[in-house]
Amino acid sequence: MNGDADPDKRESAADPARDQAAAAPSNASTSALTNDSQDEAGRRSSDTSVPAIVATVALVVFSIFIGVYGPRLGNRQQVPGGTTLVELASALSARHSAEALGTIELLRDEPANPETIRREASTLLGRRIELPSLSNRSLTWLRLTRVRVPGAAGVQVLLRTGPRFNAEFASLFILRDEDRFTVFDAYGRPRALPEGEMFSVGVSGESSGSVVHIFRSGDLVYGAEATDREVADELIAALQSIAAGLQQESDGSIAEPEPAR
């Protein structure tokens, strides 16, 4: 009886098995594609997250840096502008050369009264001025001229040393300090010209060893140049001594109490 079972029923019963067997490869393929997509998405997520993390960390570090050092950067001392001593020395040297050359060419070497020069300088600068003297050298004072150089204005006093037929010239400069002169420290940082410190600035284009000596005392800037370097050294040393004495007198007169009434 069983062997006579309906063939259609046997075929119908086998169809689900065949359908499942046929669907199995399709499901496996779909699962593989899904896994591949998930892996690709994971890799993309990993690739994009690394730069984002680095950028976030950098931003945090930069924010900390600005928070700590920002106020200090904002309060840094500004670089002072003004005239460097090289520029000042070049201008003074040019004035000295012009006056010395004019004296030789025009024979303008008649001596002048040093007291007259001193009083005129005091009047122009508005304070007491004293001229130096050298114990081992004869100085002949020639004339005073008003000068304007980069950063300041004042007077130039021309003098000569030695006999007239073989004279060597020197110039003294006394300028009103306008807080416009800049020097540089050992680390290259600019600062205002300090008081009392003497600077010897080599002059480009001049003879070997030629320098202009410059220093500041109070509100005056002094300079000296001479044909003979030793004369310039001695003159600037005498000027420093004079300036220090005048500054002490000025400080003493200011600090002296008024007499009791």
ROKELO-177593 format. One record per residue (C-alpha): x, y, z. Coordinates in Angstrom, 2 decimals, always signed. Each point is the difference from the previous one (the first is absolute). Example, Ala and Ser with C-alpha at 12.3 -4.5 7.8 and 13.67 -1.06 7.14 Angstrom:
REM residues 2
+---------+---------+---------+
|    east |   north |      up |
+---------+---------+---------+
|  +12.30 |   -4.50 |   +7.80 |
|   +1.37 |   +3.44 |   -0.66 |
+---------+---------+---------+
***
This chain:
REM residues 261
+---------+---------+---------+
|    east |   north |      up |
+---------+---------+---------+
|   +0.00 |   +0.00 |   +0.00 |
|   +2.79 |   +2.36 |   +0.87 |
|   +1.81 |   -0.67 |   -3.20 |
|   -3.10 |   +1.11 |   -1.82 |
|   +0.04 |   +3.48 |   +1.59 |
|   -0.85 |   +2.91 |   -2.20 |
|   +3.10 |   +1.26 |   -1.87 |
|   -1.26 |   +3.62 |   +0.18 |
|   -0.06 |   -0.16 |   +3.77 |
|   +3.51 |   -1.39 |   +0.15 |
|   +1.25 |   +2.78 |   -2.30 |
|   -1.85 |   +2.65 |   +2.03 |
|   +1.60 |   -1.29 |   +3.18 |
|   +3.46 |   +0.26 |   -1.53 |
|   -0.45 |   +3.58 |   -1.20 |
|   +0.61 |   +1.69 |   +3.40 |
|   +3.25 |   -1.90 |   +0.43 |
|   +1.16 |   +1.06 |   -3.40 |
|   -1.05 |   +3.62 |   +0.70 |
|   +1.96 |   +0.03 |   +3.23 |
|   +3.05 |   -1.48 |   -1.70 |
|   -0.24 |   +2.59 |   -2.77 |
|   -0.47 |   +2.90 |   +2.45 |
|   +3.00 |   -1.01 |   +2.14 |
|   +2.69 |   +1.32 |   -2.43 |
|   -1.96 |   +3.24 |   -0.45 |
|   -0.23 |   +0.54 |   +3.77 |
|   +3.71 |   -0.74 |   +0.41 |
|   +0.84 |   +2.51 |   -2.73 |
|   -2.23 |   +2.65 |   +1.58 |
|   +1.60 |   -0.61 |   +3.41 |
|   +3.48 |   +0.30 |   -1.49 |
|   -0.92 |   +3.27 |   -1.70 |
|   -1.41 |   +1.33 |   +3.26 |
|   +3.16 |   -0.91 |   +1.90 |
|   +2.19 |   +1.62 |   -2.67 |
|   -2.08 |   +3.18 |   +0.18 |
|   +0.29 |   +0.07 |   +3.78 |
|   +3.78 |   -0.51 |   -0.17 |
|   +0.34 |   +2.78 |   -2.60 |
|   -2.13 |   +2.33 |   +2.11 |
|   +2.10 |   -0.82 |   +3.04 |
|   +3.21 |   +0.72 |   -1.88 |
|   -1.38 |   +3.31 |   -1.26 |
|   -1.11 |   +0.94 |   +3.50 |
|   +3.46 |   -0.86 |   +1.32 |
|   +1.72 |   +1.98 |   -2.78 |
|   -2.06 |   +3.14 |   +0.62 |
|   +0.22 |   -0.13 |   +3.78 |
|   +3.84 |   +0.15 |   +0.20 |
|   +0.38 |   +3.45 |   -1.67 |
|   -2.95 |   +1.25 |   +2.02 |
|   +1.62 |   -1.11 |   +3.24 |
|   +3.35 |   +1.55 |   -0.96 |
|   -1.70 |   +3.29 |   -0.90 |
|   -1.93 |   +0.04 |   +3.26 |
|   +3.14 |   -0.63 |   +2.07 |
|   +1.89 |   +2.72 |   -1.89 |
|   -2.84 |   +2.46 |   +0.61 |
|   -0.01 |   -0.78 |   +3.73 |
|   +3.79 |   +0.44 |   +0.24 |
|   -0.15 |   +3.30 |   -1.91 |
|   -2.80 |   +1.23 |   +2.29 |
|   +2.09 |   -0.82 |   +3.06 |
|   +3.03 |   +1.79 |   -1.50 |
|   -2.03 |   +3.13 |   -0.75 |
|   -1.54 |   -0.08 |   +3.46 |
|   +3.38 |   -0.20 |   +1.73 |
|   +2.20 |   +2.17 |   -2.24 |
|   -2.57 |   +2.28 |   -1.63 |
|   +0.08 |   +2.67 |   +2.73 |
|   +3.79 |   -0.04 |   +0.02 |
|   +0.17 |   +0.45 |   -3.75 |
|   -2.45 |   +2.87 |   +0.21 |
|   +2.03 |   +1.74 |   +2.71 |
|   +3.39 |   -0.34 |   -1.71 |
|   +2.08 |   +3.15 |   -0.16 |
|   -0.30 |   +1.60 |   -3.38 |
|   +3.14 |   +0.29 |   -2.11 |
|   +1.13 |   +3.60 |   +0.29 |
|   +0.44 |   +1.88 |   -3.20 |
|   +2.38 |   +2.84 |   -0.57 |
|   +3.53 |   +0.69 |   -1.15 |
|   +2.74 |   -2.57 |   +0.49 |
|   +3.43 |   +1.10 |   +1.16 |
|   +1.43 |   -1.06 |   -3.34 |
|   -2.26 |   +2.51 |   -1.73 |
|   +0.84 |   +2.68 |   +2.55 |
|   +3.74 |   -0.64 |   -0.23 |
|   -0.10 |   +0.14 |   -3.79 |
|   -1.78 |   +3.37 |   +0.11 |
|   +2.42 |   +1.41 |   +2.58 |
|   +3.03 |   -1.21 |   -1.94 |
|   -1.31 |   +1.60 |   -3.19 |
|   -0.45 |   +3.30 |   +1.83 |
|   +3.52 |   -0.19 |   +1.42 |
|   +1.55 |   -0.75 |   -3.40 |
|   -1.90 |   +2.85 |   -1.65 |
|   +1.05 |   +2.54 |   +2.64 |
|   +3.63 |   -1.12 |   -0.01 |
|   +0.21 |   +0.05 |   -3.78 |
|   -1.64 |   +3.41 |   -0.19 |
|   +2.44 |   +1.35 |   +2.53 |
|   +2.97 |   -1.16 |   -2.06 |
|   -1.35 |   +1.17 |   -3.35 |
|   -1.32 |   +3.37 |   +1.19 |
|   +2.74 |   +0.63 |   +2.57 |
|   -2.61 |   +0.41 |   +2.71 |
|   +2.37 |   -0.94 |   +2.76 |
|   +0.13 |   +3.19 |   +1.99 |
|   -0.25 |   -0.82 |   +3.70 |
|   -3.12 |   +0.96 |   +1.94 |
|   -0.49 |   +0.85 |   +3.64 |
|   -0.93 |   -3.25 |   +1.80 |
|   -2.07 |   +1.94 |   +2.56 |
|   -2.08 |   +1.49 |   -2.82 |
|   -0.55 |   -3.48 |   -1.44 |
|   -0.95 |   -1.34 |   +3.44 |
|   -2.56 |   +2.74 |   +0.64 |
|   -1.52 |   -0.39 |   -3.47 |
|   -0.32 |   -3.76 |   +0.46 |
|   -1.63 |   +0.51 |   +3.42 |
|   -2.49 |   +2.44 |   -1.51 |
|   -0.93 |   -2.26 |   -2.91 |
|   -0.37 |   -3.13 |   +2.13 |
|   -1.71 |   +1.74 |   +2.90 |
|   +2.37 |   -1.28 |   +2.70 |
|   +3.51 |   +0.49 |   +1.26 |
|   +2.68 |   -1.37 |   -2.31 |
|   +3.71 |   -0.38 |   +0.74 |
|   +2.76 |   -0.63 |   -2.53 |
|   +2.70 |   -2.59 |   +0.69 |
|   +3.71 |   +0.65 |   +0.29 |
|   +2.86 |   -2.45 |   -0.42 |
|   +3.06 |   +0.38 |   +2.19 |
|   +2.40 |   -1.53 |   -2.53 |
|   -1.38 |   +1.62 |   -3.16 |
|   -0.53 |   +3.51 |   -1.28 |
|   -3.59 |   +0.52 |   -1.21 |
|   -0.94 |   +2.84 |   -2.32 |
|   -3.73 |   +0.67 |   -0.10 |
|   -1.19 |   +1.08 |   -3.43 |
|   -3.79 |   +0.39 |   -0.14 |
|   -3.43 |   -1.22 |   +0.99 |
|   -2.77 |   -0.90 |   -2.43 |
|   -3.54 |   -1.16 |   +0.52 |
|   -0.74 |   -3.48 |   -1.31 |
|   -2.99 |   -2.17 |   -0.67 |
|   +0.66 |   -3.72 |   -0.37 |
|   -2.34 |   -3.01 |   -0.06 |
|   -1.59 |   -0.22 |   +3.43 |
|   +1.21 |   +3.25 |   +1.57 |
|   +1.14 |   +3.58 |   -0.35 |
|   +2.79 |   +1.86 |   +1.75 |
|   +3.41 |   +1.51 |   -0.58 |
|   +3.32 |   -0.98 |   -1.53 |
|   +3.24 |   +1.50 |   +1.25 |
|   +3.01 |   -0.26 |   -2.30 |
|   +3.54 |   +0.19 |   +1.40 |
|   +3.50 |   -0.89 |   -1.05 |
|   +2.97 |   -1.50 |   +1.74 |
|   +3.64 |   +0.54 |   -0.76 |
|   +1.63 |   +2.83 |   -1.94 |
|   -1.93 |   +1.86 |   -2.66 |
|   +2.10 |   -1.24 |   -2.94 |
|   -0.50 |   -3.64 |   +1.03 |
|   -3.31 |   +0.15 |   +1.81 |
|   -2.32 |   -2.90 |   +0.70 |
|   -3.67 |   +0.74 |   +0.46 |
|   -2.52 |   -1.24 |   +2.50 |
|   -3.71 |   +0.59 |   +0.52 |
|   -2.10 |   -0.06 |   +3.15 |
|   -3.74 |   -0.50 |   -0.33 |
|   -2.52 |   +0.83 |   +2.70 |
|   -3.57 |   -0.93 |   -0.89 |
|   -3.33 |   +0.23 |   +1.79 |
|   -1.19 |   -3.54 |   +0.69 |
|   -3.42 |   -0.65 |   -1.54 |
|   -0.23 |   -3.67 |   +1.10 |
|   +0.42 |   -1.09 |   -3.59 |
|   +3.34 |   -1.82 |   +0.10 |
|   +0.02 |   -3.80 |   +0.02 |
|   +2.74 |   -2.45 |   +0.96 |
|   +0.03 |   -3.80 |   +0.07 |
|   +0.96 |   -2.31 |   +2.84 |
|   +2.07 |   -3.18 |   -0.23 |
|   -3.07 |   -1.94 |   -1.17 |
|   -0.86 |   +2.45 |   -2.78 |
|   -2.96 |   +1.50 |   +1.84 |
|   -0.53 |   +3.74 |   -0.55 |
|   -0.11 |   +2.40 |   +2.94 |
|   +0.23 |   +3.70 |   +0.63 |
|   +3.45 |   +1.59 |   +0.28 |
|   +1.01 |   -0.54 |   +3.65 |
|   +1.42 |   +2.78 |   +2.12 |
|   +3.69 |   +0.13 |   +0.79 |
|   +1.08 |   -2.86 |   -2.28 |
|   +2.44 |   +0.99 |   -2.73 |
|   -0.27 |   -1.50 |   -3.49 |
|   +2.77 |   +0.07 |   -2.61 |
|   -1.48 |   -0.36 |   -3.47 |
|   +2.18 |   -0.75 |   -3.00 |
|   -0.75 |   +2.21 |   -2.98 |
|   -0.25 |   -1.59 |   -3.42 |
|   +2.11 |   +1.61 |   -2.70 |
|   +2.30 |   +1.76 |   +2.44 |
|   +3.65 |   -0.82 |   +0.64 |
|   +0.80 |   -3.20 |   +1.82 |
|   -0.69 |   +0.27 |   +3.72 |
|   -2.13 |   +3.13 |   -0.30 |
|   -2.85 |   +0.02 |   +2.49 |
|   -2.58 |   +2.33 |   +1.45 |
|   -0.36 |   -0.14 |   +3.79 |
|   -3.54 |   +0.52 |   +1.31 |
|   -1.53 |   +0.06 |   +3.47 |
|   -3.05 |   +1.47 |   +1.74 |
|   -0.12 |   +1.96 |   +3.25 |
|   -3.35 |   +1.27 |   +1.18 |
|   -1.84 |   +1.52 |   -2.93 |
|   +3.11 |   +0.61 |   -2.09 |
|   +1.83 |   -2.29 |   -2.43 |
|   +3.73 |   +0.62 |   -0.49 |
|   +2.15 |   -1.05 |   -2.92 |
|   +3.62 |   +0.39 |   -1.02 |
|   +2.07 |   -0.76 |   -3.08 |
|   +3.55 |   +0.98 |   -0.92 |
|   +2.56 |   -0.65 |   -2.68 |
|   +2.15 |   -1.57 |   +2.71 |
|   -1.79 |   -2.80 |   +1.87 |
|   +1.90 |   +0.77 |   +3.20 |
|   -1.25 |   +3.58 |   -0.05 |
|   -3.58 |   -1.23 |   -0.33 |
|   +0.54 |   -2.41 |   +2.90 |
|   +1.35 |   +2.77 |   +2.24 |
|   -2.69 |   +2.48 |   -0.97 |
|   -2.87 |   -2.38 |   +0.68 |
|   +1.52 |   -0.98 |   +3.36 |
|   +0.22 |   +3.69 |   +0.97 |
|   -3.58 |   +0.55 |   -1.14 |
|   -1.19 |   -2.94 |   +2.10 |
|   +1.65 |   +1.47 |   +3.07 |
|   -1.54 |   +3.42 |   -0.65 |
|   -3.46 |   -1.45 |   -0.67 |
|   +0.10 |   -2.07 |   +3.18 |
|   +0.93 |   +3.07 |   +2.05 |
|   -2.78 |   +2.10 |   -1.54 |
|   -2.51 |   -2.79 |   +0.58 |
|   +0.99 |   -0.25 |   +3.67 |
|   -0.38 |   +3.76 |   +0.40 |
|   -3.42 |   -0.17 |   -1.64 |
|   -1.14 |   -2.86 |   +2.22 |
|   +1.34 |   +1.75 |   +3.09 |
|   -1.75 |   +3.24 |   -0.80 |
|   -3.27 |   -1.84 |   -0.50 |
|   +0.33 |   -2.03 |   +3.19 |
|   +1.10 |   +2.96 |   +2.18 |
|   -2.78 |   +0.88 |   +2.44 |
|   -1.38 |   +3.50 |   +0.18 |
|   +1.21 |   +2.07 |   +2.94 |
|   -2.36 |   +0.33 |   +2.92 |
|   -1.99 |   +3.21 |   +0.11 |
+---------+---------+---------+
***
